[in-house]
């Protein structure tokens, strides 16, 4: 994170508890809340065949409509 980003653990979201230690900037996901928080009960990241971070995706993502 750069200096202008807010810390993931600086505050709790008012609407739902966030996953501590998980930063997310995907604002069009239904699990995104506040600034950089994921409010899903758990996350799944894959695929298992990934060899770099560029090849990974959050399988928990659901588009906010």
VENQUI-V747290 format. One record per backbone hydrogen bond with DSSP energy under -0.5 kcal/mol. CO is the residue of the C=O (numbers start at 1). NH is the residue of the N-H. Records with the same first field share a line. If there is no record, write none. Layout:
CO=NH / NH
This chain:
2=5
7=10
18=20
19=22
21=23
22=38
25=27
26=29
28=64
29=32
31=39
33=37
36=24
37=33
38=19
44=59 / 60
46=57
47=50
52=55
53=56
57=46 / 59
58=61
62=30
63=65
